[in-house]
């Protein structure tokens, strides 16, 4: 019996026609909007007087990391030690790990990389016990670890909840010879409600105030310490607040949006509308570059179709996939199917309600927009970068 090499879901030869030569479903990235988004965010952050460290956990796609770095990104943000190792293996040499480094095995992964003098690494701390554990582990190995204090909000994620906790943590870090305090970090994305904007601005101001206080005490190991915040929804407010409260010049301000690289058709599309409303000087915004393509596979009832697309292929945590266009192999052009609705997804199937006047056939190819790209990327080992003619120009491997 012959042995065949396994075929990666969504893989395709370079130059392949997406409509006729690619096994679907497939994760599709459109080249033009991708390139636009990388340029757009880098220009926005640079004009704000800050640096960009895109959150790589969105895509875990080294080919995208390199495009972001080549466009001017200061570094790449990641979420855990395994992701850091994957990025390092792909050539990334500056990482902000926006998370705590917990557990001896994870510490060992980072220690392994710190033997490279060209590797610039920073992680977060928010508790005295963590400081003690890190200090002992890295002292025993003759290494020095860069750490940043995480400052959080009540009811949010990690982070110190008071200025007194921040001060105590700074003192503890500076008592550990194997640790260097290089900055302060916060995440505003957990602030919600009707007063979210005011809350985010107040949080950013408090972050700067804490950093200034620590700087005056000489608590930081860097002459220009790092101050960092910003997810993909409120980056404009963080940039403005850093500038307004005089972080520019005194600190290295670092913004960390990640989803912008491919944007989406859901929650981040809505967030971008908010950015453009607040910043009337911006005459264009981000463009959705990520889609998932799949076949209509069954039409068992009038007005109802089943698409070969499911939970294993596309995010569904922040809204179900959104039908965009219908392509019929052998025919030119496409038709708008955005009036159709996905009502449910199973492991490998999507239930589609067909809009009145919309004609679908078995074998039709539908493109779907997504909401929250992080949880679409992680379902794929390969994404397909396509040009305007829907030809595959690059296979982009993920490293989850």
Buried (B, 14 or more C-beta within 10 A) or exposed (E): EEEEEEEEBBBBEEEBBBBEEBEBBBBBBBBEBBBBBBEBBBEBBEEBEBBBBBBBBBBBBBBBBBBBBEBBBBBBBBBBBBBBBBBBEBEBBBBBBBBBBBEEEBBEBBBEBBEEEEBBBBBBBBBBEBBBBBBEBBBEBEBBBBBBBBBBBEEBEBBBBEEEBBBBBBBBBBEBEBBBBBBBBBBBBBBEEEEBBEBBBBBBBBBBEBBBBBBEEEBBBBEBBBBBBBBBBBBBBBBBBBBEBEBBEBBBBBBBBBBBBBBBBBBBBEBBEBBBEEBEEBEEBBBBBBBBBBBBBEBEEEEEBBBBBBBEBBBBEBBBBBBBBBBBEEEEEBEEBEEBBBEEBEEBBBBBBBBEEBEBEEEBBBBBBBBBBBBBBBBBBBBBBBBEEBBBBBBBBBBB
